[in-house]
């Protein structure tokens, strides 16, 4: 503790990060992605599930 970093951090700063929901079909390998604006919550989770249902009946 208290020692300087030996390597400069490479993580993006808050606001420069990108967050996504994603799912992979185990049978076909097809990937479904939804980029998030802001943080994930129950509303964004439900939206991703609706997207999956609409595109993969």
Predicted model as a PDB file, atoms N, CA, C, CB and O in Angstrom, pLDDT in the B-factor column:
MODEL        1                                                                  
ATOM      1  N   UNK A   1       0.841  -1.192   0.000  1.00 61.00           N  
ATOM      2  CA  UNK A   1       0.000   0.000   0.000  1.00 61.00           C  
ATOM      3  C   UNK A   1       0.876   1.243   0.000  1.00 61.00           C  
ATOM      4  CB  UNK A   1      -0.951   0.005   1.217  1.00 61.00           C  
ATOM      5  O   UNK A   1       1.951   1.262   0.599  1.00 61.00           O  
ATOM      6  N   UNK A   2       0.410   2.257  -0.667  1.00 72.00           N  
ATOM      7  CA  UNK A   2       1.115   3.510  -0.685  1.00 72.00           C  
ATOM      8  C   UNK A   2       2.243   3.587  -1.696  1.00 72.00           C  
ATOM      9  CB  UNK A   2       1.643   3.776   0.645  1.00 72.00           C  
ATOM     10  O   UNK A   2       2.842   4.648  -1.869  1.00 72.00           O  
ATOM     11  N   UNK A   3       2.549   2.476  -2.372  1.00 76.00           N  
ATOM     12  CA  UNK A   3       3.616   2.472  -3.375  1.00 76.00           C  
ATOM     13  C   UNK A   3       3.037   2.916  -4.729  1.00 76.00           C  
ATOM     14  CB  UNK A   3       4.273   1.049  -3.488  1.00 76.00           C  
ATOM     15  O   UNK A   3       1.888   2.600  -5.039  1.00 76.00           O  
ATOM     16  N   UNK A   4       3.819   3.643  -5.531  1.00 72.00           N  
ATOM     17  CA  UNK A   4       3.330   4.038  -6.860  1.00 72.00           C  
ATOM     18  C   UNK A   4       3.189   2.818  -7.774  1.00 72.00           C  
ATOM     19  CB  UNK A   4       4.284   5.073  -7.501  1.00 72.00           C  
ATOM     20  O   UNK A   4       3.879   1.813  -7.602  1.00 72.00           O  
ATOM     21  N   UNK A   5       2.276   2.928  -8.752  1.00 67.00           N  
ATOM     22  CA  UNK A   5       2.089   1.864  -9.733  1.00 67.00           C  
ATOM     23  C   UNK A   5       3.357   1.667 -10.552  1.00 67.00           C  
ATOM     24  CB  UNK A   5       0.904   2.181 -10.654  1.00 67.00           C  
ATOM     25  O   UNK A   5       4.005   2.637 -10.943  1.00 67.00           O  
ATOM     26  N   UNK A   6       3.710   0.414 -10.811  1.00 73.00           N  
ATOM     27  CA  UNK A   6       4.861   0.116 -11.653  1.00 73.00           C  
ATOM     28  C   UNK A   6       4.513   0.237 -13.128  1.00 73.00           C  
ATOM     29  CB  UNK A   6       5.387  -1.279 -11.355  1.00 73.00           C  
ATOM     30  O   UNK A   6       5.381   0.506 -13.958  1.00 73.00           O  
ATOM     31  N   UNK A   7       3.241   0.038 -13.450  1.00 73.00           N  
ATOM     32  CA  UNK A   7       2.762   0.103 -14.829  1.00 73.00           C  
ATOM     33  C   UNK A   7       1.593   1.075 -14.868  1.00 73.00           C  
ATOM     34  CB  UNK A   7       2.343  -1.316 -15.364  1.00 73.00           C  
ATOM     35  O   UNK A   7       0.726   1.046 -13.994  1.00 73.00           O  
ATOM     36  N   UNK A   8       1.569   1.914 -15.852  1.00 72.00           N  
ATOM     37  CA  UNK A   8       0.476   2.861 -16.020  1.00 72.00           C  
ATOM     38  C   UNK A   8      -0.822   2.093 -16.291  1.00 72.00           C  
ATOM     39  CB  UNK A   8       0.781   3.860 -17.173  1.00 72.00           C  
ATOM     40  O   UNK A   8      -0.823   1.203 -17.142  1.00 72.00           O  
ATOM     41  N   UNK A   9      -1.933   2.405 -15.596  1.00 66.00           N  
ATOM     42  CA  UNK A   9      -3.188   1.686 -15.841  1.00 66.00           C  
ATOM     43  C   UNK A   9      -3.687   1.909 -17.266  1.00 66.00           C  
ATOM     44  CB  UNK A   9      -4.259   2.127 -14.839  1.00 66.00           C  
ATOM     45  O   UNK A   9      -3.515   2.988 -17.832  1.00 66.00           O  
ATOM     46  N   UNK A  10      -4.305   0.879 -17.837  1.00 72.00           N  
ATOM     47  CA  UNK A  10      -4.804   0.972 -19.208  1.00 72.00           C  
ATOM     48  C   UNK A  10      -6.327   0.993 -19.268  1.00 72.00           C  
ATOM     49  CB  UNK A  10      -4.279  -0.186 -20.030  1.00 72.00           C  
ATOM     50  O   UNK A  10      -6.895   1.106 -20.355  1.00 72.00           O  
ATOM     51  N   UNK A  11      -6.995   0.888 -18.129  1.00 68.00           N  
ATOM     52  CA  UNK A  11      -8.457   0.910 -18.120  1.00 68.00           C  
ATOM     53  C   UNK A  11      -8.960   2.278 -18.548  1.00 68.00           C  
ATOM     54  CB  UNK A  11      -9.003   0.550 -16.724  1.00 68.00           C  
ATOM     55  O   UNK A  11      -8.388   3.302 -18.175  1.00 68.00           O  
ATOM     56  N   UNK A  12     -10.046   2.293 -19.344  1.00 66.00           N  
ATOM     57  CA  UNK A  12     -10.606   3.586 -19.721  1.00 66.00           C  
ATOM     58  C   UNK A  12     -11.208   4.282 -18.507  1.00 66.00           C  
ATOM     59  CB  UNK A  12     -11.667   3.416 -20.817  1.00 66.00           C  
ATOM     60  O   UNK A  12     -11.642   3.631 -17.557  1.00 66.00           O  
ATOM     61  N   UNK A  13     -11.228   5.604 -18.549  1.00 68.00           N  
ATOM     62  CA  UNK A  13     -11.851   6.364 -17.473  1.00 68.00           C  
ATOM     63  C   UNK A  13     -13.358   6.209 -17.541  1.00 68.00           C  
ATOM     64  CB  UNK A  13     -11.458   7.850 -17.548  1.00 68.00           C  
ATOM     65  O   UNK A  13     -13.916   5.851 -18.578  1.00 68.00           O  
ATOM     66  N   UNK A  14     -14.006   6.483 -16.421  1.00 61.00           N  
ATOM     67  CA  UNK A  14     -15.467   6.451 -16.364  1.00 61.00           C  
ATOM     68  C   UNK A  14     -15.991   7.374 -17.454  1.00 61.00           C  
ATOM     69  CB  UNK A  14     -16.003   6.879 -14.947  1.00 61.00           C  
ATOM     70  O   UNK A  14     -15.456   8.468 -17.636  1.00 61.00           O  
ATOM     71  N   UNK A  15     -17.003   6.972 -18.170  1.00 61.00           N  
ATOM     72  CA  UNK A  15     -17.524   7.756 -19.274  1.00 61.00           C  
ATOM     73  C   UNK A  15     -16.915   7.379 -20.604  1.00 61.00           C  
ATOM     74  CB  UNK A  15     -17.299   9.202 -19.018  1.00 61.00           C  
ATOM     75  O   UNK A  15     -17.488   7.685 -21.649  1.00 61.00           O  
ATOM     76  N   UNK A  16     -15.756   6.715 -20.594  1.00 66.00           N  
ATOM     77  CA  UNK A  16     -15.125   6.246 -21.830  1.00 66.00           C  
ATOM     78  C   UNK A  16     -15.340   4.757 -22.013  1.00 66.00           C  
ATOM     79  CB  UNK A  16     -13.629   6.562 -21.828  1.00 66.00           C  
ATOM     80  O   UNK A  16     -14.949   4.189 -23.033  1.00 66.00           O  
ATOM     81  N   UNK A  17     -15.955   4.129 -21.036  1.00 72.00           N  
ATOM     82  CA  UNK A  17     -16.183   2.687 -21.093  1.00 72.00           C  
ATOM     83  C   UNK A  17     -17.437   2.381 -21.903  1.00 72.00           C  
ATOM     84  CB  UNK A  17     -16.304   2.098 -19.674  1.00 72.00           C  
ATOM     85  O   UNK A  17     -18.356   3.195 -21.989  1.00 72.00           O  
ATOM     86  N   UNK A  18     -17.453   1.215 -22.481  1.00 78.00           N  
ATOM     87  CA  UNK A  18     -18.634   0.742 -23.201  1.00 78.00           C  
ATOM     88  C   UNK A  18     -19.126  -0.518 -22.494  1.00 78.00           C  
ATOM     89  CB  UNK A  18     -18.315   0.461 -24.724  1.00 78.00           C  
ATOM     90  O   UNK A  18     -18.340  -1.398 -22.144  1.00 78.00           O  
ATOM     91  N   UNK A  19     -20.432  -0.584 -22.292  1.00 89.00           N  
ATOM     92  CA  UNK A  19     -21.030  -1.760 -21.658  1.00 89.00           C  
ATOM     93  C   UNK A  19     -22.019  -2.397 -22.615  1.00 89.00           C  
ATOM     94  CB  UNK A  19     -21.725  -1.384 -20.324  1.00 89.00           C  
ATOM     95  O   UNK A  19     -22.701  -1.707 -23.374  1.00 89.00           O  
ATOM     96  N   UNK A  20     -22.091  -3.713 -22.572  1.00 92.00           N  
ATOM     97  CA  UNK A  20     -22.942  -4.462 -23.493  1.00 92.00           C  
ATOM     98  C   UNK A  20     -23.620  -5.606 -22.770  1.00 92.00           C  
ATOM     99  CB  UNK A  20     -22.129  -4.992 -24.678  1.00 92.00           C  
ATOM    100  O   UNK A  20     -23.115  -6.117 -21.771  1.00 92.00           O  
ATOM    101  N   UNK A  21     -24.778  -6.001 -23.291  1.00 94.00           N  
ATOM    102  CA  UNK A  21     -25.354  -7.300 -22.999  1.00 94.00           C  
ATOM    103  C   UNK A  21     -25.009  -8.166 -24.203  1.00 94.00           C  
ATOM    104  CB  UNK A  21     -26.925  -7.223 -22.734  1.00 94.00           C  
ATOM    105  O   UNK A  21     -24.973  -7.673 -25.330  1.00 94.00           O  
ATOM    106  N   UNK A  22     -24.759  -9.428 -23.980  1.00 95.00           N  
ATOM    107  CA  UNK A  22     -24.508 -10.321 -25.110  1.00 95.00           C  
ATOM    108  C   UNK A  22     -24.984 -11.722 -24.769  1.00 95.00           C  
ATOM    109  CB  UNK A  22     -23.008 -10.334 -25.483  1.00 95.00           C  
ATOM    110  O   UNK A  22     -25.064 -12.109 -23.603  1.00 95.00           O  
ATOM    111  N   UNK A  23     -25.298 -12.469 -25.816  1.00 95.00           N  
ATOM    112  CA  UNK A  23     -25.723 -13.852 -25.676  1.00 95.00           C  
ATOM    113  C   UNK A  23     -25.182 -14.629 -26.864  1.00 95.00           C  
ATOM    114  CB  UNK A  23     -27.277 -13.967 -25.583  1.00 95.00           C  
ATOM    115  O   UNK A  23     -25.069 -14.091 -27.966  1.00 95.00           O  
ATOM    116  N   UNK A  24     -24.850 -15.889 -26.642  1.00 94.00           N  
ATOM    117  CA  UNK A  24     -24.324 -16.755 -27.700  1.00 94.00           C  
ATOM    118  C   UNK A  24     -25.210 -17.990 -27.803  1.00 94.00           C  
ATOM    119  CB  UNK A  24     -22.835 -17.157 -27.420  1.00 94.00           C  
ATOM    120  O   UNK A  24     -25.502 -18.640 -26.799  1.00 94.00           O  
ATOM    121  N   UNK A  25     -25.634 -18.306 -29.018  1.00 90.00           N  
ATOM    122  CA  UNK A  25     -26.379 -19.532 -29.258  1.00 90.00           C  
ATOM    123  C   UNK A  25     -25.386 -20.689 -29.257  1.00 90.00           C  
ATOM    124  CB  UNK A  25     -27.175 -19.464 -30.607  1.00 90.00           C  
ATOM    125  O   UNK A  25     -24.462 -20.718 -30.070  1.00 90.00           O  
ATOM    126  N   UNK A  26     -25.572 -21.631 -28.357  1.00 91.00           N  
ATOM    127  CA  UNK A  26     -24.644 -22.752 -28.251  1.00 91.00           C  
ATOM    128  C   UNK A  26     -24.716 -23.698 -29.447  1.00 91.00           C  
ATOM    129  CB  UNK A  26     -24.917 -23.520 -26.985  1.00 91.00           C  
ATOM    130  O   UNK A  26     -23.759 -24.421 -29.723  1.00 91.00           O  
ATOM    131  N   UNK A  27     -25.852 -23.698 -30.165  1.00 90.00           N  
ATOM    132  CA  UNK A  27     -25.996 -24.585 -31.316  1.00 90.00           C  
ATOM    133  C   UNK A  27     -25.363 -24.007 -32.575  1.00 90.00           C  
ATOM    134  CB  UNK A  27     -27.460 -24.871 -31.569  1.00 90.00           C  
ATOM    135  O   UNK A  27     -24.742 -24.741 -33.344  1.00 90.00           O  
ATOM    136  N   UNK A  28     -25.512 -22.686 -32.801  1.00 90.00           N  
ATOM    137  CA  UNK A  28     -25.048 -22.083 -34.052  1.00 90.00           C  
ATOM    138  C   UNK A  28     -23.834 -21.176 -33.879  1.00 90.00           C  
ATOM    139  CB  UNK A  28     -26.163 -21.299 -34.675  1.00 90.00           C  
ATOM    140  O   UNK A  28     -23.142 -20.875 -34.852  1.00 90.00           O  
ATOM    141  N   UNK A  29     -23.570 -20.737 -32.646  1.00 92.00           N  
ATOM    142  CA  UNK A  29     -22.485 -19.800 -32.398  1.00 92.00           C  
ATOM    143  C   UNK A  29     -22.856 -18.359 -32.696  1.00 92.00           C  
ATOM    144  CB  UNK A  29     -21.299 -20.181 -33.210  1.00 92.00           C  
ATOM    145  O   UNK A  29     -22.025 -17.460 -32.566  1.00 92.00           O  
ATOM    146  N   UNK A  30     -24.115 -18.135 -33.099  1.00 91.00           N  
ATOM    147  CA  UNK A  30     -24.577 -16.774 -33.395  1.00 91.00           C  
ATOM    148  C   UNK A  30     -24.543 -15.936 -32.119  1.00 91.00           C  
ATOM    149  CB  UNK A  30     -26.013 -16.792 -34.000  1.00 91.00           C  
ATOM    150  O   UNK A  30     -24.876 -16.415 -31.036  1.00 91.00           O  
ATOM    151  N   UNK A  31     -24.130 -14.667 -32.269  1.00 94.00           N  
ATOM    152  CA  UNK A  31     -24.000 -13.760 -31.133  1.00 94.00           C  
ATOM    153  C   UNK A  31     -24.998 -12.622 -31.269  1.00 94.00           C  
ATOM    154  CB  UNK A  31     -22.560 -13.210 -31.028  1.00 94.00           C  
ATOM    155  O   UNK A  31     -25.146 -12.041 -32.345  1.00 94.00           O  
ATOM    156  N   UNK A  32     -25.669 -12.312 -30.199  1.00 94.00           N  
ATOM    157  CA  UNK A  32     -26.597 -11.180 -30.135  1.00 94.00           C  
ATOM    158  C   UNK A  32     -26.017 -10.184 -29.136  1.00 94.00           C  
ATOM    159  CB  UNK A  32     -28.059 -11.636 -29.718  1.00 94.00           C  
ATOM    160  O   UNK A  32     -25.604 -10.567 -28.041  1.00 94.00           O  
ATOM    161  N   UNK A  33     -25.985  -8.902 -29.515  1.00 94.00           N  
ATOM    162  CA  UNK A  33     -25.362  -7.870 -28.680  1.00 94.00           C  
ATOM    163  C   UNK A  33     -26.285  -6.670 -28.581  1.00 94.00           C  
ATOM    164  CB  UNK A  33     -23.985  -7.447 -29.250  1.00 94.00           C  
ATOM    165  O   UNK A  33     -26.973  -6.317 -29.539  1.00 94.00           O  
ATOM    166  N   UNK A  34     -26.292  -6.046 -27.409  1.00 95.00           N  
ATOM    167  CA  UNK A  34     -26.986  -4.773 -27.221  1.00 95.00           C  
ATOM    168  C   UNK A  34     -26.074  -3.871 -26.402  1.00 95.00           C  
ATOM    169  CB  UNK A  34     -28.381  -4.969 -26.516  1.00 95.00           C  
ATOM    170  O   UNK A  34     -25.728  -4.200 -25.268  1.00 95.00           O  
ATOM    171  N   UNK A  35     -25.680  -2.723 -26.979  1.00 92.00           N  
ATOM    172  CA  UNK A  35     -24.843  -1.762 -26.257  1.00 92.00           C  
ATOM    173  C   UNK A  35     -25.706  -0.999 -25.262  1.00 92.00           C  
ATOM    174  CB  UNK A  35     -24.138  -0.780 -27.240  1.00 92.00           C  
ATOM    175  O   UNK A  35     -26.852  -0.653 -25.551  1.00 92.00           O  
ATOM    176  N   UNK A  36     -25.146  -0.744 -24.102  1.00 91.00           N  
ATOM    177  CA  UNK A  36     -25.867  -0.009 -23.062  1.00 91.00           C  
ATOM    178  C   UNK A  36     -25.485   1.460 -23.070  1.00 91.00           C  
ATOM    179  CB  UNK A  36     -25.590  -0.612 -21.687  1.00 91.00           C  
ATOM    180  O   UNK A  36     -24.328   1.817 -23.292  1.00 91.00           O  
ATOM    181  N   UNK A  37     -26.460   2.288 -22.829  1.00 87.00           N  
ATOM    182  CA  UNK A  37     -26.226   3.711 -22.572  1.00 87.00           C  
ATOM    183  C   UNK A  37     -26.333   3.848 -21.061  1.00 87.00           C  
ATOM    184  CB  UNK A  37     -27.266   4.667 -23.350  1.00 87.00           C  
ATOM    185  O   UNK A  37     -27.436   3.789 -20.519  1.00 87.00           O  
ATOM    186  N   UNK A  38     -25.228   4.029 -20.377  1.00 83.00           N  
ATOM    187  CA  UNK A  38     -25.263   4.133 -18.921  1.00 83.00           C  
ATOM    188  C   UNK A  38     -25.161   2.765 -18.265  1.00 83.00           C  
ATOM    189  CB  UNK A  38     -26.537   4.831 -18.471  1.00 83.00           C  
ATOM    190  O   UNK A  38     -24.576   1.837 -18.823  1.00 83.00           O  
ATOM    191  N   UNK A  39     -25.732   2.653 -17.082  1.00 85.00           N  
ATOM    192  CA  UNK A  39     -25.633   1.420 -16.292  1.00 85.00           C  
ATOM    193  C   UNK A  39     -26.729   0.428 -16.623  1.00 85.00           C  
ATOM    194  CB  UNK A  39     -25.677   1.742 -14.820  1.00 85.00           C  
ATOM    195  O   UNK A  39     -27.792   0.797 -17.122  1.00 85.00           O  
ATOM    196  N   UNK A  40     -26.457  -0.834 -16.338  1.00 91.00           N  
ATOM    197  CA  UNK A  40     -27.480  -1.860 -16.511  1.00 91.00           C  
ATOM    198  C   UNK A  40     -28.431  -1.827 -15.318  1.00 91.00           C  
ATOM    199  CB  UNK A  40     -26.836  -3.268 -16.665  1.00 91.00           C  
ATOM    200  O   UNK A  40     -28.041  -1.495 -14.199  1.00 91.00           O  
ATOM    201  N   UNK A  41     -29.681  -2.177 -15.584  1.00 93.00           N  
ATOM    202  CA  UNK A  41     -30.695  -2.254 -14.543  1.00 93.00           C  
ATOM    203  C   UNK A  41     -31.812  -3.169 -15.034  1.00 93.00           C  
ATOM    204  CB  UNK A  41     -31.245  -0.835 -14.177  1.00 93.00           C  
ATOM    205  O   UNK A  41     -31.686  -3.775 -16.099  1.00 93.00           O  
ATOM    206  N   UNK A  42     -32.883  -3.278 -14.289  1.00 95.00           N  
ATOM    207  CA  UNK A  42     -33.956  -4.189 -14.674  1.00 95.00           C  
ATOM    208  C   UNK A  42     -34.601  -3.783 -15.993  1.00 95.00           C  
ATOM    209  CB  UNK A  42     -35.008  -4.248 -13.584  1.00 95.00           C  
ATOM    210  O   UNK A  42     -35.039  -4.650 -16.749  1.00 95.00           O  
ATOM    211  N   UNK A  43     -34.670  -2.494 -16.286  1.00 95.00           N  
ATOM    212  CA  UNK A  43     -35.274  -2.023 -17.533  1.00 95.00           C  
ATOM    213  C   UNK A  43     -34.410  -2.426 -18.728  1.00 95.00           C  
ATOM    214  CB  UNK A  43     -35.465  -0.489 -17.500  1.00 95.00           C  
ATOM    215  O   UNK A  43     -34.930  -2.910 -19.733  1.00 95.00           O  
ATOM    216  N   UNK A  44     -33.095  -2.230 -18.623  1.00 94.00           N  
ATOM    217  CA  UNK A  44     -32.223  -2.595 -19.739  1.00 94.00           C  
ATOM    218  C   UNK A  44     -32.137  -4.113 -19.896  1.00 94.00           C  
ATOM    219  CB  UNK A  44     -30.820  -2.005 -19.535  1.00 94.00           C  
ATOM    220  O   UNK A  44     -32.027  -4.613 -21.015  1.00 94.00           O  
ATOM    221  N   UNK A  45     -32.185  -4.845 -18.790  1.00 95.00           N  
ATOM    222  CA  UNK A  45     -32.182  -6.314 -18.866  1.00 95.00           C  
ATOM    223  C   UNK A  45     -33.424  -6.814 -19.589  1.00 95.00           C  
ATOM    224  CB  UNK A  45     -32.105  -6.935 -17.452  1.00 95.00           C  
ATOM    225  O   UNK A  45     -33.336  -7.692 -20.447  1.00 95.00           O  
ATOM    226  N   UNK A  46     -34.583  -6.255 -19.244  1.00 97.00           N  
ATOM    227  CA  UNK A  46     -35.832  -6.653 -19.903  1.00 97.00           C  
ATOM    228  C   UNK A  46     -35.799  -6.290 -21.379  1.00 97.00           C  
ATOM    229  CB  UNK A  46     -37.040  -5.989 -19.221  1.00 97.00           C  
ATOM    230  O   UNK A  46     -36.297  -7.047 -22.212  1.00 97.00           O  
ATOM    231  N   UNK A  47     -35.219  -5.138 -21.717  1.00 96.00           N  
ATOM    232  CA  UNK A  47     -35.118  -4.727 -23.124  1.00 96.00           C  
ATOM    233  C   UNK A  47     -34.261  -5.714 -23.910  1.00 96.00           C  
ATOM    234  CB  UNK A  47     -34.528  -3.304 -23.236  1.00 96.00           C  
ATOM    235  O   UNK A  47     -34.596  -6.056 -25.044  1.00 96.00           O  
ATOM    236  N   UNK A  48     -33.159  -6.175 -23.319  1.00 96.00           N  
ATOM    237  CA  UNK A  48     -32.309  -7.149 -24.012  1.00 96.00           C  
ATOM    238  C   UNK A  48     -33.048  -8.468 -24.200  1.00 96.00           C  
ATOM    239  CB  UNK A  48     -31.000  -7.382 -23.232  1.00 96.00           C  
ATOM    240  O   UNK A  48     -32.944  -9.081 -25.263  1.00 96.00           O  
ATOM    241  N   UNK A  49     -33.786  -8.913 -23.201  1.00 96.00           N  
ATOM    242  CA  UNK A  49     -34.557 -10.152 -23.337  1.00 96.00           C  
ATOM    243  C   UNK A  49     -35.627 -10.012 -24.413  1.00 96.00           C  
ATOM    244  CB  UNK A  49     -35.205 -10.532 -21.997  1.00 96.00           C  
ATOM    245  O   UNK A  49     -35.878 -10.961 -25.156  1.00 96.00           O  
ATOM    246  N   UNK A  50     -36.269  -8.834 -24.512  1.00 96.00           N  
ATOM    247  CA  UNK A  50     -37.247  -8.604 -25.585  1.00 96.00           C  
ATOM    248  C   UNK A  50     -36.561  -8.661 -26.943  1.00 96.00           C  
ATOM    249  CB  UNK A  50     -37.956  -7.241 -25.400  1.00 96.00           C  
ATOM    250  O   UNK A  50     -37.097  -9.234 -27.891  1.00 96.00           O  
ATOM    251  N   UNK A  51     -35.369  -8.060 -27.036  1.00 94.00           N  
ATOM    252  CA  UNK A  51     -34.601  -8.094 -28.287  1.00 94.00           C  
ATOM    253  C   UNK A  51     -34.300  -9.532 -28.685  1.00 94.00           C  
ATOM    254  CB  UNK A  51     -33.285  -7.294 -28.146  1.00 94.00           C  
ATOM    255  O   UNK A  51     -34.461  -9.901 -29.848  1.00 94.00           O  
ATOM    256  N   UNK A  52     -33.867 -10.343 -27.730  1.00 93.00           N  
ATOM    257  CA  UNK A  52     -33.599 -11.754 -28.027  1.00 93.00           C  
ATOM    258  C   UNK A  52     -34.834 -12.469 -28.532  1.00 93.00           C  
ATOM    259  CB  UNK A  52     -33.071 -12.462 -26.794  1.00 93.00           C  
ATOM    260  O   UNK A  52     -34.775 -13.208 -29.514  1.00 93.00           O  
ATOM    261  N   UNK A  53     -35.961 -12.246 -27.855  1.00 94.00           N  
ATOM    262  CA  UNK A  53     -37.209 -12.922 -28.234  1.00 94.00           C  
ATOM    263  C   UNK A  53     -37.663 -12.502 -29.633  1.00 94.00           C  
ATOM    264  CB  UNK A  53     -38.316 -12.615 -27.208  1.00 94.00           C  
ATOM    265  O   UNK A  53     -38.141 -13.331 -30.408  1.00 94.00           O  
ATOM    266  N   UNK A  54     -37.512 -11.199 -29.960  1.00 93.00           N  
ATOM    267  CA  UNK A  54     -37.940 -10.708 -31.272  1.00 93.00           C  
ATOM    268  C   UNK A  54     -37.073 -11.263 -32.402  1.00 93.00           C  
ATOM    269  CB  UNK A  54     -37.905  -9.185 -31.298  1.00 93.00           C  
ATOM    270  O   UNK A  54     -37.583 -11.570 -33.480  1.00 93.00           O  
ATOM    271  N   UNK A  55     -35.786 -11.390 -32.165  1.00 90.00           N  
ATOM    272  CA  UNK A  55     -34.867 -11.801 -33.240  1.00 90.00           C  
ATOM    273  C   UNK A  55     -34.642 -13.317 -33.298  1.00 90.00           C  
ATOM    274  CB  UNK A  55     -33.531 -11.106 -33.060  1.00 90.00           C  
ATOM    275  O   UNK A  55     -34.154 -13.837 -34.301  1.00 90.00           O  
ATOM    276  N   UNK A  56     -34.997 -14.012 -32.232  1.00 84.00           N  
ATOM    277  CA  UNK A  56     -34.754 -15.467 -32.168  1.00 84.00           C  
ATOM    278  C   UNK A  56     -35.977 -16.151 -31.587  1.00 84.00           C  
ATOM    279  CB  UNK A  56     -33.488 -15.795 -31.311  1.00 84.00           C  
ATOM    280  O   UNK A  56     -36.012 -16.504 -30.408  1.00 84.00           O  
ATOM    281  N   UNK A  57     -36.965 -16.329 -32.422  1.00 77.00           N  
ATOM    282  CA  UNK A  57     -38.242 -16.898 -31.950  1.00 77.00           C  
ATOM    283  C   UNK A  57     -38.142 -18.361 -31.613  1.00 77.00           C  
ATOM    284  CB  UNK A  57     -39.312 -16.707 -32.985  1.00 77.00           C  
ATOM    285  O   UNK A  57     -39.132 -18.969 -31.205  1.00 77.00           O  
TER     286      UNK A  57                                                      
ENDMDL                                                                          
END                                                                             
